[in-house]
Amino acid sequence: MSRNRDRLNLNDMSAEPAEAPAKLFDPLSFVAPTEFVDLPSKGLGYPKDHPLYKQDSIEIRFMTAKDEDVLSNQSYIRKGIATERLLENIIINKKINPITMLVADRNAVLIQARGTAYGFDYEAIVSCPKCSTKNRMEFDLRTPKIEGGWKDEQEIVSLTEEGYFKTKMPYSKFEVHFRPANGEQEAALTDAIVNQKESFDLIEQYKKMIISIEGYSQKEVIERYVENMPIYDADHLKLCLTYCTPSIRITEKLTCKSCSHEGEVDVPMGTDFFWPKLKIHGSGV
């Protein structure tokens, strides 16, 4: 028995165990890095049960080659949903439906995603608002400007316990609860542009943005009120939406090479926003 212990080297139990072989690097274990993006809305305007309710940031992952395929998918582009699919892919919290995000928050994510993917210097072709001449411009995506958004001192609009906004209509005296425009309204506008529709029905969008009237949230009640809303009330609602809706802007000063017109222009943010080389290639400007 002792000879077997000697042969198995079991007598010296204090001997240090042999080191485990080093693990080989596994490239398949690589995970795309993530980052946090500040939300222009600061989470105001979302209902209590929304993941972004009173949240001031959102986590997204860096874009990958797979996301480029999404943005170049011709079917998505024709339907105007390429950026929608991109947002679905890069937002970490899958409980967040991008269509329910406020427009400014969606744009903040898109700007940051584009910057980390391709760089924060963006060249684009912008048409002069006066003579329509195409001008090549460079936009700096590093410092977007946040404008508007709800503030405590605004007297005609206040926050509800549910996370929405409320106001009293000046003519009907009804208390109306509403939310700012989100991806649903943006998608409707995109659809109108893509399909060359003659008009964008603002009344239909009001029906979606109004949550309740005098406590009544039934669809038929909201539709009946909106369809018969006095202009005085409609103008008031527009003003309230302006007060409550933040915007994120990136502007540069344009001096038209043709007519010398000067003025600020906003960065174009279509699908081409993620394909800067295609934007300027062969433009002749």
C-alpha positions in Angstrom: 0.0 0.0 0.0 2.8 2.4 0.9 4.6 1.6 -2.3 1.5 2.5 -4.2 1.4 5.8 -2.3 5.0 6.4 -3.2 4.4 5.6 -6.9 1.3 8.0 -6.9 3.3 10.7 -5.0 0.6 10.8 -2.3 3.0 10.9 0.7 3.7 14.6 0.4 0.2 16.1 0.5 1.6 19.5 1.0 3.0 19.7 -2.5 1.6 22.6 -4.5 -0.8 21.5 -7.2 0.3 22.0 -10.8 -0.9 25.3 -12.4 -3.9 25.1 -14.7 -3.1 25.8 -18.3 -3.8 29.3 -19.4 -7.2 29.8 -21.1 -6.9 30.6 -24.8 -8.5 33.8 -26.0 -11.9 33.2 -27.4 -12.8 35.8 -30.0 -16.4 34.7 -29.9 -16.7 36.0 -26.4 -16.3 39.6 -27.5 -19.3 41.8 -26.7 -20.0 45.1 -28.3 -19.3 48.0 -25.9 -22.2 50.1 -24.6 -22.6 53.7 -23.5 -25.2 55.9 -21.9 -27.0 58.7 -23.8 -28.6 61.7 -21.9 -32.3 62.1 -22.7 -33.5 65.6 -23.6 -36.8 64.9 -22.0 -35.3 63.8 -18.7 -38.0 61.1 -18.6 -40.8 63.6 -18.4 -43.9 62.8 -20.6 -43.7 59.1 -20.2 -46.3 57.2 -18.2 -45.4 55.6 -14.9 -45.3 52.1 -16.4 -42.8 53.1 -19.1 -39.2 52.0 -18.6 -38.0 55.6 -19.3 -40.4 57.2 -16.8 -38.3 60.0 -15.1 -35.1 58.5 -16.4 -32.4 60.9 -17.5 -30.4 58.5 -19.7 -30.6 55.3 -21.8 -28.0 52.6 -22.4 -27.2 51.6 -26.0 -24.6 49.5 -27.6 -22.2 50.5 -30.3 -23.3 49.8 -33.9 -22.0 46.7 -35.6 -21.7 45.5 -39.2 -25.0 43.8 -38.7 -26.6 47.2 -38.0 -25.2 48.5 -41.3 -27.0 45.7 -43.1 -30.2 46.9 -41.4 -29.7 50.5 -42.6 -29.0 49.4 -46.1 -31.9 47.0 -46.3 -33.9 48.4 -49.3 -37.2 47.0 -48.1 -36.8 48.8 -44.8 -35.8 52.0 -46.6 -38.8 51.9 -48.9 -41.1 51.4 -45.9 -39.3 54.1 -43.9 -38.5 51.8 -40.9 -34.7 51.4 -41.2 -33.9 53.7 -38.3 -36.7 52.0 -36.3 -35.1 48.6 -36.7 -31.7 50.1 -35.8 -33.1 51.5 -32.5 -34.6 48.2 -31.7 -31.2 46.6 -32.1 -29.0 49.0 -30.2 -31.2 49.8 -27.2 -30.1 47.5 -24.4 -33.3 47.4 -22.4 -35.6 45.3 -24.7 -38.6 46.4 -22.7 -38.3 49.8 -24.4 -40.3 50.0 -27.6 -38.6 52.7 -29.7 -41.9 53.7 -31.2 -43.0 54.9 -27.8 -40.0 57.1 -27.2 -40.3 60.9 -27.5 -38.9 62.3 -30.7 -36.1 64.2 -29.1 -35.0 61.2 -27.1 -34.9 59.0 -30.3 -32.9 61.7 -32.1 -30.4 61.9 -29.2 -29.8 58.1 -29.5 -29.4 58.3 -33.3 -26.9 61.2 -33.1 -24.7 59.4 -30.5 -24.9 56.1 -32.3 -23.8 57.7 -35.6 -21.0 59.6 -33.8 -19.5 56.5 -32.2 -19.9 54.5 -35.4 -18.5 56.8 -38.0 -17.1 59.8 -36.2 -18.6 63.1 -34.9 -17.7 65.1 -38.0 -20.5 64.7 -40.5 -20.4 66.0 -44.1 -23.7 66.4 -45.8 -25.3 68.2 -48.8 -27.8 70.9 -47.8 -30.1 72.8 -50.1 -30.1 76.6 -49.8 -33.6 77.6 -48.5 -33.6 80.6 -50.8 -32.3 79.3 -54.2 -32.2 75.5 -53.7 -28.5 75.3 -54.6 -26.8 72.3 -53.1 -24.0 73.2 -50.6 -21.5 70.8 -49.0 -21.4 71.4 -45.2 -19.7 69.9 -42.2 -21.7 69.4 -38.9 -20.1 68.8 -35.5 -22.2 66.2 -33.7 -20.3 66.5 -30.4 -22.4 69.3 -28.9 -26.1 69.1 -29.8 -28.3 71.8 -28.4 -31.3 70.9 -26.2 -34.1 73.4 -26.6 -37.5 73.6 -25.0 -39.0 71.0 -22.7 -41.3 71.3 -19.7 -40.3 73.6 -16.7 -42.0 74.0 -13.4 -42.7 77.7 -13.9 -45.0 77.1 -16.9 -48.4 77.9 -15.6 -50.7 76.6 -18.4 -49.2 73.0 -18.3 -48.5 70.7 -15.3 -47.5 67.1 -14.8 -50.0 64.5 -13.8 -49.4 61.7 -11.3 -49.5 59.2 -14.1 -46.6 60.9 -15.9 -48.4 62.8 -18.6 -49.1 66.5 -19.0 -52.4 68.3 -18.3 -54.0 71.7 -19.2 -57.4 73.4 -19.1 -58.8 74.4 -22.5 -59.6 78.1 -22.6 -62.9 77.8 -24.4 -64.5 74.4 -23.4 -62.9 74.6 -19.9 -62.2 70.8 -20.2 -59.1 69.4 -18.4 -57.1 67.5 -21.1 -54.3 65.1 -20.3 -51.9 64.6 -23.2 -48.4 63.5 -24.1 -45.8 65.0 -26.6 -45.2 63.5 -30.0 -43.4 60.1 -30.0 -42.1 57.7 -32.6 -45.6 56.9 -33.7 -46.2 60.5 -34.9 -42.7 60.5 -36.4 -43.5 57.3 -38.3 -46.8 58.8 -39.6 -44.9 61.8 -40.9 -42.2 59.6 -42.5 -44.9 57.5 -44.2 -46.5 60.7 -45.6 -43.2 61.8 -47.0 -42.1 58.3 -48.4 -45.5 57.7 -50.0 -45.8 61.3 -51.2 -49.1 61.9 -49.5 -50.6 65.3 -50.1 -51.2 66.2 -46.4 -50.2 65.2 -42.9 -53.4 64.9 -40.8 -52.6 66.8 -37.6 -56.1 66.1 -36.2 -55.5 62.3 -36.4 -52.2 62.9 -34.4 -54.1 64.9 -31.7 -56.4 61.9 -31.2 -53.3 59.8 -30.4 -51.6 62.4 -28.2 -54.6 63.2 -26.0 -54.9 60.7 -23.2 -58.1 61.8 -21.6 -60.7 64.6 -21.5 -62.3 65.4 -18.1 -61.2 62.0 -17.0 -62.7 60.1 -19.9 -60.2 58.1 -21.8 -62.5 56.2 -24.2 -61.4 56.5 -27.8 -64.8 57.6 -29.0 -64.9 60.5 -26.5 -61.5 61.7 -27.5 -62.3 61.5 -31.2 -65.6 63.3 -30.9 -63.9 66.2 -29.0 -61.0 66.5 -31.3 -63.2 66.5 -34.4 -65.3 69.3 -32.9 -62.5 71.2 -31.1 -62.8 75.0 -31.4 -59.8 76.7 -32.9 -59.3 78.6 -29.7 -58.7 75.2 -27.9 -56.7 73.8 -30.8 -54.3 76.8 -30.7 -54.0 76.4 -27.0 -53.1 72.7 -27.4 -50.4 73.6 -30.0 -48.9 76.0 -27.5 -48.9 73.4 -24.7 -47.2 70.9 -26.9 -44.6 73.5 -27.7 -43.9 74.1 -24.0 -43.7 70.4 -23.3 -41.7 69.1 -26.2 -37.9 69.3 -26.0 -35.9 69.3 -29.2 -32.3 68.3 -29.9 -30.6 70.4 -32.6 -27.3 70.5 -34.5 -27.0 73.6 -36.6 -24.3 75.3 -38.7 -24.2 78.6 -40.5 -24.8 78.3 -44.2 -23.4 80.8 -46.7 -24.7 79.7 -50.1 -22.1 79.5 -52.7 -24.6 80.6 -55.4 -26.7 83.4 -53.9 -24.7 84.2 -50.8 -27.7 83.7 -48.6 -26.8 83.3 -44.9 -28.6 81.5 -42.2 -28.6 78.6 -39.8 -29.5 75.1 -41.1 -30.2 71.9 -39.2 -28.3 68.7 -39.8 -30.2 66.4 -42.1 -31.1 63.2 -40.2 -32.6 60.8 -42.8 -31.2 57.3 -43.5 -28.3 59.0 -45.2 -27.2 60.3 -41.8 -25.6 56.9 -41.3 -24.1 56.7 -44.8 -22.0 59.9 -45.1 -19.9 58.7 -48.0 -23.1 57.9 -50.0 -24.3 61.4 -49.2 -21.5 63.2 -50.9 -20.4 60.7 -53.5 -21.0 61.8 -57.0 -22.8 64.9 -55.9 -20.7 67.3 -58.0 -20.6 69.9 -55.3 
